[in-house]
């Protein structure tokens, strides 16, 4: 498999104008010698609204979904995995940006420790006036043990101490978990908790994401916090995490000695 980090971005019409800024932030990334990135942009649906904003860059792949049908960002990202031909997948929402050095730090953490399945980092909100704002509660710099994110999320009103929009994940682990959850929202939180229940992770105190706040943001809409649907989302996210935690499987899987392995 190529030494490539695959950047996966789900996009729809309203967020498409931010793609050039996301692209500039990617172009500012420096990776270790022999590594490269590839950006897979997957439209949620099929319209004429997104393509004009897709950067002209041989490292960029643009794909579309079904005409007249939107499945949500989780469906779009999971479809994008068909073009993930590298060992790592990095999430980048269309309206967000990566600060310089973010990609290399994530990659270094996972390359240095094969027992880590994923990496996250500190987030700053990017406000409409261009200023940034942080928030308290970040964990300490270093490894995150299995179950820590789930326990914090459950004890703090379904709010995790690390942000799922900053994830860098080992591709094979992401595929083993089925990609993102088939939910209208919180699909990335569902993935984060699933990852935490089966594998150790990493948190960097260095800023790894500028998370844009704007009026068209999906998570800022009233529907996102409507109690009935939110409760249903949280219930299925929790049930999946608990089911995974109850299994004996975790990453990395320790294989028995070769002579004791069952035949395939």
C-alpha positions in Angstrom: 0.0 0.0 0.0 1.3 3.5 -0.9 2.7 5.8 1.8 -0.2 8.1 1.5 -2.6 9.9 3.8 -6.1 10.1 2.4 -8.0 13.2 3.3 -11.8 12.6 3.2 -14.2 15.5 2.9 -18.0 15.3 2.6 -19.5 18.4 1.0 -22.8 19.8 -0.1 -23.7 23.0 -1.9 -23.7 25.5 1.0 -20.3 24.5 2.3 -18.6 24.1 -1.1 -17.4 27.8 -1.3 -15.0 27.0 1.6 -13.2 24.2 -0.3 -10.5 26.5 -1.7 -9.5 27.6 1.9 -9.4 24.0 3.0 -7.2 23.2 0.0 -4.8 26.0 0.9 -4.5 24.6 4.4 -3.7 21.2 2.9 -1.0 22.7 0.6 0.7 24.2 3.7 1.1 20.7 5.2 4.6 19.2 5.2 4.9 15.4 5.5 7.9 13.3 6.1 10.0 12.3 3.1 8.3 9.6 1.1 4.8 10.5 2.3 2.1 12.3 0.4 -1.5 13.2 0.8 -4.5 12.7 -1.5 -7.8 14.6 -1.0 -11.1 12.8 -1.8 -14.0 15.2 -1.9 -17.4 13.4 -2.0 -20.5 15.4 -2.7 -23.5 14.4 -0.6 -25.9 14.0 -3.6 -25.3 15.2 -7.1 -25.8 18.8 -8.1 -24.0 21.5 -10.1 -23.2 23.5 -7.0 -20.0 21.9 -5.8 -17.8 21.2 -8.8 -17.0 24.9 -9.5 -15.3 25.1 -6.1 -13.2 22.0 -6.3 -9.5 23.0 -6.6 -7.6 22.0 -9.8 -5.0 19.8 -8.3 -3.9 16.3 -9.4 -3.9 15.3 -5.7 -7.7 16.0 -5.5 -10.4 13.4 -6.5 -14.0 14.6 -6.8 -16.9 12.2 -6.7 -20.7 12.6 -6.4 -23.5 10.6 -4.9 -27.0 10.0 -6.2 -29.0 12.7 -7.9 -31.8 14.0 -5.8 -30.7 12.1 -2.7 -28.6 13.2 0.3 -27.6 10.6 2.8 -25.7 12.9 5.1 -22.0 13.4 5.8 -21.5 9.9 7.2 -22.7 8.3 4.0 -20.6 10.6 1.8 -17.5 9.9 3.8 -18.0 6.2 3.8 -18.5 6.2 0.0 -15.2 8.2 -0.3 -13.4 5.2 1.4 -13.6 3.4 -2.0 -10.8 5.8 -3.1 -8.8 5.4 0.2 -5.6 3.7 -1.1 -3.3 4.6 1.8 -2.8 3.3 5.3 -4.3 6.4 7.0 -7.5 8.4 6.6 -7.8 11.9 7.8 -11.1 13.7 8.3 -11.5 17.3 7.1 -14.9 18.9 6.9 -15.3 21.2 3.9 -15.6 24.4 6.0 -12.7 23.6 8.3 -8.9 24.1 8.0 -5.8 22.3 9.1 -3.1 24.5 10.8 0.5 24.0 9.6 2.1 20.8 11.0 -1.2 19.1 12.0 -1.0 16.3 9.5 2.7 15.5 10.2 2.1 15.4 14.0 -0.8 13.0 13.7 1.1 10.7 11.4 4.2 10.7 13.6 2.2 9.6 16.6 0.7 6.6 14.8 3.8 5.7 13.0 5.7 5.7 16.3 3.3 3.4 18.2 1.6 0.5 16.4 -0.8 0.0 19.4 -2.5 3.3 18.6 -5.4 3.1 16.2 -6.3 6.8 15.9 -5.2 10.3 16.8 -6.9 13.6 17.7 -5.8 17.1 18.6 -6.8 20.4 20.1 -9.4 22.5 18.3 -9.9 26.2 17.9 -13.2 27.6 16.8 -12.8 29.9 13.7 -15.2 32.7 14.1 -16.8 34.7 11.3 -14.6 37.7 12.0 -11.4 35.6 11.5 -10.6 35.4 15.2 -10.2 32.1 17.0 -11.4 30.8 20.4 -10.6 27.8 22.4 -12.4 26.0 25.1 -11.3 24.3 28.4 -11.4 20.6 29.1 -8.7 19.1 26.8 -7.1 15.9 28.1 -3.4 15.8 28.7 -1.0 15.4 25.8 -0.4 11.7 25.1 -2.2 8.4 24.8 -5.9 7.9 25.4 -6.7 4.4 26.8 -9.6 2.3 25.7 -12.9 3.4 27.2 -11.7 6.9 28.4 -13.6 8.9 25.8 -16.8 6.9 26.2 -16.7 7.3 30.0 -16.2 11.0 29.8 -18.9 11.4 27.1 -21.4 9.5 29.2 -20.6 11.5 32.4 -20.7 14.9 30.7 -24.0 15.1 28.9 -22.9 13.3 25.7 -20.0 15.6 25.1 -16.6 14.1 24.4 -13.3 15.6 25.6 -11.8 15.2 22.1 -13.3 16.4 18.8 -14.2 13.7 16.2 -13.5 16.2 13.4 -9.8 16.0 14.1 -9.5 12.2 13.7 -6.7 10.5 11.8 -7.5 6.8 11.6 -5.8 3.7 10.4 -7.6 2.7 7.3 -8.0 -1.0 8.1 -9.5 -0.2 11.5 -11.9 2.3 10.1 -13.1 -0.2 7.5 -13.4 -2.9 10.2 -15.8 -0.7 12.1 -17.9 0.0 9.0 -16.9 3.6 8.5 -19.3 6.3 9.9 -22.7 5.6 11.4 -25.8 5.8 9.3 -27.2 8.7 11.3 -28.4 12.2 10.2 -25.9 13.7 12.6 -23.5 12.6 15.3 -22.1 10.0 12.9 -18.6 11.2 13.7 -19.1 11.0 17.4 -20.4 7.4 16.9 -17.2 6.6 15.1 -15.0 8.2 17.8 -16.6 6.2 20.5 -16.4 3.0 18.5 -12.7 3.6 18.0 -12.2 4.3 21.6 -13.9 1.1 22.7 -11.6 -1.1 20.6 -8.3 0.8 20.5 -6.0 3.2 22.2 -5.7 6.7 20.7 -3.6 9.8 20.9 -4.3 13.4 21.8 -2.0 16.3 20.8 -2.2 19.6 22.7 -1.0 21.3 19.6 -3.9 22.9 17.6 -4.8 20.5 14.9 -8.0 22.0 13.5 -9.7 25.4 12.9 -13.4 24.6 13.3 -15.4 27.1 11.4 -18.5 28.7 13.0 -20.9 30.2 10.4 -24.6 30.6 9.9 -25.0 27.7 7.5 -23.3 25.2 9.8 -25.4 22.0 10.1 -24.6 21.6 13.8 -25.8 25.1 14.5 -29.3 24.4 13.2 -32.2 23.9 15.6 -32.9 20.4 14.1 -29.5 19.3 15.4 -30.5 19.7 19.0 -34.2 18.7 18.7 -34.7 16.5 21.8 -36.4 13.5 20.3 -34.0 12.9 17.5 -30.9 13.8 19.6 -32.0 11.3 22.3 -32.4 8.6 19.6 -29.0 9.3 18.1 -27.3 9.2 21.5 -29.0 6.0 22.4 -27.8 4.1 19.3 -24.3 5.6 19.6 -24.1 4.4 23.1 -25.5 1.0 22.3 -23.0 0.4 19.6 -20.1 1.5 21.8 -21.2 -0.8 24.6 -21.6 -3.7 22.2 -18.1 -3.2 20.9 -16.7 -2.8 24.4 -18.3 -6.2 25.4 -16.4 -8.0 22.6 -13.0 -9.6 23.2 -11.7 -8.1 19.9 -9.6 -5.0 20.1 -6.9 -3.3 18.0 -4.2 -4.4 17.5 -5.3 -8.0 17.5 -2.7 -10.3 19.0 -2.3 -13.4 16.9 -1.5 -16.8 18.4 1.8 -18.5 17.4 1.8 -19.5 13.7 1.6 -23.2 14.5 -1.6 -22.7 16.6 -3.5 -20.5 14.1 -6.6 -22.0 12.6 -6.6 -22.6 8.9 -8.5 -19.9 6.9 
